[in-house]
Amino acid sequence: MKTFNVPTTYRSPLISAIKSQRKQEDKLKKDFSPTLVDLGPLHIYLARHFGFCYGVENAIEIAFRTIDENPGKRIFLLSEMIHNPQVNADLIAKGVQFLQDTVGKQIIPLESITSNDIVLIPAFGTTLPMEEKLRSMGIPVEKYNTTCPFVEKVWNRGEQIAAKGYTIIIHGKPKHEETRATFSHAAANAPAVILNDMNDAIALSRFITGEEPMGAFYERFKGLYSEGFDASKHLQRIGVINQTTQLASDTQAIADFLKQTLIQHYSLDASSIADRFADTRDTLCYATLDNQTAVTGMLETPADLAIVIGGYNSSNTTHLVELCEEKLPTYFINDEEKLLSKNEIEHFNFHTKEVLTTSSYLPQNNPTRILITSGASCPDALVEGVIRKLANFFGVQENLDTGSRGSKVQ
């Protein structure tokens, strides 16, 4: 796979060595057990896969290269390029300005942009109307587009099933930049509707089967369907695509549920399923799937707690937190500074959107066993920072500096 030129401050010699060794030992990525960093009284288990994905590294490389190649020019980002506070802060420090916030609210008027300015499209992509607006202003959209190739793959798959007459169902968070972009691209080719979760899928199924009057669809899914959507016609043939950072298992569960709804409602057999339902399993992002599978594998290791590192508005990171919370006390932090002491940790509750401080989060066990992973937009340097801070609490940081490290968990 292609390697990218990203700032060295985002890299970690420790994490790079661990990832390199695991890659050599498991080139086909079949082993999802964690890596043990044995520091004596502290055992840290690192997920098999975590950190920057292809799309994130691609976006970072384009952004920083653009800055270096255009001294003196005004450079704007449509919104946060990725959901990581450190990376976005670094871009701001280099003079990059954000035109919108993460929900699309304008921060800087588009009217103030000129054809001499540079506008970067974030990794999430953007809507077709926004692309056209920028083009009309003389902005070369394609030249500075950091849209993740795997997001574009979802758009292409949507276009393919649209050409076959399917309505496009999008599993995604309605306010997320990527979902808004995917909806825009989907709705340009076919009727489209956004489902946030399984509750929305169940509600949609009741319109498919006629259990609910079609007229009620428009209120239940207000703001979530494309212009001209006709619930009486457009729910008869569907295909499911997703926001790439959703839980893969959730997307698959929604697709399977809607598929079964159609099978039962239309009395379909194996040979006729495709008449009503498009197979779109290939739209799941490999990195999202790998990171989630790695967390599932990591959770099979007995441990005292889990720490997940990443931006608090990062969708893929919150899903890793969700998985960990099912098994262990889990702390969602965005850098090592949130480890206030050996007794206190400041962490984010993404359910309530609150920052909390918890005492006595580290047990007195010997060894203390901690599972660690990070989101796809989190620099490995932050993960090393967390490990070093924990090691310092236990008085074993010199073990890291001398290269002492445990073997892979069997």
C-alpha positions in Angstrom: 0.0 0.0 0.0 1.1 3.5 -0.7 3.1 5.3 2.0 2.5 9.0 2.7 4.6 12.0 3.7 3.0 13.3 6.9 4.7 15.4 9.6 7.2 13.4 11.6 5.6 14.8 14.8 2.6 12.5 14.2 4.8 9.4 14.0 6.0 7.3 16.9 9.2 5.2 16.9 7.7 2.9 19.5 4.4 2.3 17.7 6.1 2.1 14.3 8.3 -0.7 15.6 5.4 -2.6 17.1 3.3 -2.2 13.9 6.2 -3.3 11.7 6.8 -6.4 13.7 3.2 -7.4 13.7 3.0 -6.8 10.0 6.0 -9.1 9.4 4.5 -11.8 11.7 1.0 -11.5 10.2 1.2 -10.3 6.6 -2.3 -11.5 5.7 -3.8 -9.8 8.7 -5.5 -12.9 10.1 -4.3 -12.5 13.7 -6.4 -9.9 15.6 -5.0 -10.5 19.1 -3.4 -7.5 20.7 0.3 -6.8 21.3 1.6 -6.9 24.8 3.9 -4.2 26.0 5.2 -5.8 29.3 6.5 -3.2 31.7 6.5 -5.3 34.8 3.8 -3.9 37.1 2.0 -2.4 34.0 0.8 -4.5 31.1 -0.4 -2.6 28.1 -2.2 -4.4 25.3 -2.3 -2.6 22.0 -5.0 -3.4 19.4 -3.7 -5.2 16.3 -4.9 -2.3 14.1 -5.3 1.4 15.2 -4.4 4.9 14.2 -4.1 6.7 10.8 -5.9 5.0 7.9 -5.1 5.4 4.2 -7.7 8.2 3.7 -6.5 10.2 6.7 -2.8 10.0 5.7 -3.7 11.0 2.2 -5.6 14.0 3.4 -2.8 15.1 5.8 -0.2 14.8 3.1 -2.2 16.9 0.6 -3.0 19.5 3.1 0.5 20.1 4.4 2.0 19.9 0.9 -0.5 22.5 -0.3 0.6 24.8 2.5 4.3 24.3 1.7 3.8 24.9 -2.0 1.7 28.0 -1.7 3.4 30.5 0.6 1.5 33.8 0.9 -1.7 32.4 -0.4 -4.9 32.2 1.6 -5.8 28.6 2.3 -9.2 27.5 3.5 -10.7 24.2 4.6 -14.4 23.6 4.0 -14.6 22.2 7.6 -12.4 20.1 9.8 -10.2 18.0 7.5 -10.4 15.1 9.9 -11.8 14.8 13.3 -8.6 15.2 15.3 -8.0 18.4 17.4 -4.2 18.2 17.2 -4.1 18.0 13.4 -6.7 20.7 12.9 -4.9 22.9 15.4 -1.6 22.4 13.5 -3.3 23.5 10.3 -4.8 26.6 11.9 -1.3 27.4 13.3 0.0 27.4 9.7 -2.7 29.9 8.7 -5.4 27.6 7.3 -8.9 28.9 8.0 -12.1 26.9 8.3 -15.1 28.0 6.2 -17.7 25.9 8.1 -18.1 24.0 11.4 -18.7 20.3 11.4 -22.4 20.6 11.0 -22.2 22.9 8.0 -22.7 26.3 9.7 -20.9 29.0 7.9 -18.0 30.6 9.8 -16.5 32.6 7.0 -18.8 33.9 4.2 -18.2 32.1 0.9 -18.6 35.5 -0.7 -15.2 36.5 0.7 -13.4 33.8 -1.3 -11.7 34.7 -4.5 -10.3 32.6 -7.4 -6.8 33.4 -6.1 -7.6 31.5 -2.9 -7.2 27.7 -2.2 -10.1 25.7 -0.8 -9.3 22.2 0.5 -12.1 19.6 0.4 -11.9 17.6 3.7 -11.5 13.8 3.8 -15.2 13.4 4.4 -16.0 14.9 1.0 -18.6 17.6 0.4 -22.0 18.0 -1.3 -22.5 18.5 -5.0 -24.0 21.9 -4.6 -21.0 23.1 -2.6 -18.7 21.7 -5.3 -20.6 23.6 -8.0 -20.6 26.8 -5.9 -16.8 26.7 -5.5 -16.4 26.0 -9.2 -18.5 29.0 -10.1 -16.2 31.1 -8.0 -13.1 29.9 -10.0 -11.9 27.4 -7.3 -10.3 24.3 -8.8 -12.1 21.7 -6.7 -10.4 18.6 -8.0 -6.8 20.0 -7.4 -7.2 20.3 -3.6 -9.6 17.5 -2.9 -8.7 15.3 0.0 -11.8 13.1 -0.1 -11.0 9.6 1.1 -11.0 7.1 -1.8 -13.1 4.7 0.3 -15.8 7.4 0.7 -15.7 7.8 -3.1 -16.0 4.0 -3.4 -19.3 4.3 -1.5 -20.5 7.0 -3.8 -19.6 5.0 -6.9 -21.4 1.9 -5.5 -24.5 4.1 -4.9 -24.4 5.3 -8.4 -24.1 1.7 -9.7 -27.2 0.5 -7.8 -29.1 3.7 -8.7 -28.5 2.9 -12.4 -30.3 -0.4 -11.7 -33.4 1.3 -10.3 -32.8 0.8 -6.6 -33.5 3.5 -3.9 -30.5 4.2 -1.9 -30.6 3.8 1.9 -27.7 5.5 3.7 -26.8 4.3 7.2 -25.1 7.3 8.8 -25.3 10.1 11.3 -27.5 12.7 9.6 -25.4 15.7 10.7 -22.0 14.2 9.9 -20.1 15.8 7.0 -19.6 12.4 5.3 -23.2 11.5 5.5 -24.3 14.8 4.1 -21.9 14.4 1.3 -22.9 10.8 0.6 -26.6 11.8 0.7 -26.0 14.6 -1.8 -24.2 12.3 -4.3 -26.8 9.5 -3.8 -29.8 11.8 -4.3 -28.3 13.1 -7.6 -28.8 9.6 -9.0 -31.8 8.0 -7.2 -34.3 8.5 -4.4 -32.4 8.4 -1.1 -33.1 8.3 2.6 -30.9 8.4 5.7 -31.2 5.9 8.6 -29.4 6.8 11.8 -29.8 3.4 13.5 -31.8 0.2 13.7 -34.8 2.1 15.2 -35.0 4.1 11.9 -34.7 0.8 10.0 -37.5 -0.7 12.0 -39.6 2.4 11.3 -38.8 2.2 7.6 -39.8 -1.4 7.5 -43.3 -0.6 8.7 -43.7 1.7 5.6 -42.4 -1.0 3.3 -44.9 -3.6 4.6 -47.8 -1.1 4.8 -48.2 -1.4 8.6 -47.9 2.4 8.7 -49.7 4.7 6.3 -47.3 6.0 3.6 -48.3 9.6 4.4 -46.7 9.3 7.8 -43.3 8.6 6.2 -42.7 12.2 5.5 -43.1 13.3 9.0 -41.1 10.4 10.5 -38.2 11.0 8.2 -38.5 14.7 7.8 -35.2 16.2 6.5 -33.8 12.7 5.8 -35.2 11.9 2.3 -34.4 13.3 -1.1 -36.6 15.8 -3.0 -39.5 14.1 -4.8 -39.3 10.9 -2.7 -42.4 8.9 -3.2 -42.7 6.4 -0.3 -45.4 4.4 -2.1 -43.0 3.6 -5.0 -39.4 4.2 -3.8 -39.4 1.6 -1.0 -40.0 -1.3 -3.2 -36.4 -1.8 -4.4 -33.6 -0.7 -2.1 -29.8 -1.0 -1.5 -28.0 0.0 1.7 -24.7 2.0 1.7 -23.1 3.6 4.7 -21.1 6.4 6.3 -17.7 4.5 6.2 -17.0 5.1 9.9 -20.1 3.5 11.3 -20.0 0.2 13.1 -19.7 -2.4 10.4 -21.9 -4.8 12.4 -24.6 -2.1 12.7 -24.7 -1.5 9.0 -24.8 -5.2 8.2 -27.5 -5.7 10.8 -29.6 -2.9 9.2 -29.1 -4.3 5.7 -29.9 -7.9 6.8 -33.1 -6.6 8.6 -34.3 -4.7 5.6 -33.5 -7.6 3.3 -35.5 -10.0 5.4 -38.4 -7.5 5.5 -38.5 -7.5 1.7 -38.2 -11.3 1.5 -41.1 -11.8 3.8 -43.3 -9.0 2.3 -42.8 -10.0 -1.3 -42.4 -13.8 -0.7 -39.0 -13.8 -2.3 -36.8 -16.9 -2.8 -33.0 -16.9 -3.3 -33.3 -16.4 -7.1 -35.5 -13.3 -6.8 -33.9 -11.4 -3.9 -32.0 -9.2 -6.3 -35.2 -8.0 -7.8 -35.9 -6.1 -4.6 -32.5 -5.8 -2.7 -29.0 -4.8 -3.9 -26.0 -6.5 -2.3 -23.7 -3.7 -1.2 -21.5 -5.4 1.4 -18.4 -4.1 -0.4 -19.0 -0.5 0.7 -17.6 -1.2 4.2 -14.3 0.6 4.8 -11.4 -1.8 5.3 -9.8 0.4 8.0 -13.0 0.8 10.0 -13.6 -2.9 9.8 -10.0 -3.8 10.7 -10.0 -1.4 13.7 -13.3 -2.7 15.0 -12.3 -6.3 14.5 -9.0 -5.6 16.3 -10.9 -4.2 19.3 -13.1 -7.3 19.4 -10.0 -9.4 19.4 -8.3 -7.2 22.0 -11.3 -7.6 24.3 -10.8 -11.3 24.5 -7.7 -10.5 26.7 -8.5 -10.2 30.4 -7.9 -6.6 31.5 -8.8 -4.1 34.1 -9.8 -1.2 31.8 -9.6 0.2 28.3 -8.4 3.6 27.0 -9.5 4.8 23.6 -7.7 7.8 22.1 -9.1 10.2 19.5 -11.1 13.3 18.7 -14.3 13.6 20.7 -16.3 14.3 17.5 -14.7 11.3 15.6 -17.4 8.9 14.6 -15.1 5.9 14.1 -13.5 6.5 17.5 -16.8 6.6 19.3 -17.7 3.2 17.9 -14.5 1.8 19.3 -15.5 3.2 22.6 -18.9 1.6 22.3 -17.3 -1.8 21.7 -15.0 -1.5 24.7 -17.8 -0.2 27.0 -19.6 -3.5 26.5 -16.8 -5.4 28.4 -14.8 -3.0 30.5 -14.6 0.4 32.3 -13.6 2.6 29.3 -12.0 6.0 29.2 -12.2 8.1 26.0 -9.4 10.7 25.9 -7.8 12.9 23.2 -4.3 13.1 24.5 -2.0 12.2 27.4 -2.8 15.4 29.3 -6.1 13.9 30.2 -4.2 11.5 32.5 -4.2 14.0 35.3 -2.5 11.7 37.8 -2.3 8.0 38.8 -5.5 8.7 40.7 -7.5 10.9 38.3 -8.4 10.9 34.6 -10.4 13.5 32.6 -12.4 11.7 29.9 -15.3 12.3 27.5 -18.8 10.7 27.7 -19.9 10.7 24.1 -23.4 9.6 25.1 -24.0 12.8 27.1 -21.3 15.0 25.4 -19.8 15.7 28.8 -16.2 15.9 30.0 -15.9 14.0 33.3 -13.2 13.5 35.9 -13.0 10.1 37.5 -10.9 9.1 40.5 -9.3 5.8 41.3 -9.5 4.7 37.6 -6.3 2.6 37.9 -6.8 -0.5 40.0 -4.2 -1.7 42.5 -3.7 -5.0 40.7 -0.2 -6.2 39.9 0.2 -6.1 37.1 -2.4 -3.5 36.1 -3.7 -4.5 32.7 -4.8 -1.8 30.2 -6.2 -2.2 26.7 -5.4 0.7 24.4 -6.6 1.6 20.9 -7.1 4.8 18.9 -9.3 6.2 16.1 -8.4 6.3 12.4 -7.6 10.1 12.7 -5.4 9.8 15.8 -1.6 10.2 15.3 0.5 7.4 16.7 2.5 10.0 18.6 -0.5 10.6 20.9 -0.7 6.9 21.6 2.9 6.8 22.6 2.4 9.8 24.8 -0.4 8.0 26.7 1.8 4.9 27.1 4.7 7.0 28.4 2.5 8.9 30.8 1.1 5.6 32.2 4.6 4.1 32.4 5.7 7.2 34.3 2.9 6.7 36.9 4.3 3.2 37.5 7.9 4.3 37.5 8.8 2.1 34.5 9.3 4.6 31.7 13.0 3.7 31.4 11.8 0.2 30.2 10.4 1.9 27.1 13.5 4.0 26.6 15.7 0.9 26.6 13.5 -0.9 24.2 12.2 -3.5 26.7 9.0 -4.9 25.3 6.9 -8.0 25.8 6.0 -10.5 23.1 2.7 -10.8 21.2 -0.2 -12.3 23.2 -0.8 -15.8 22.1 
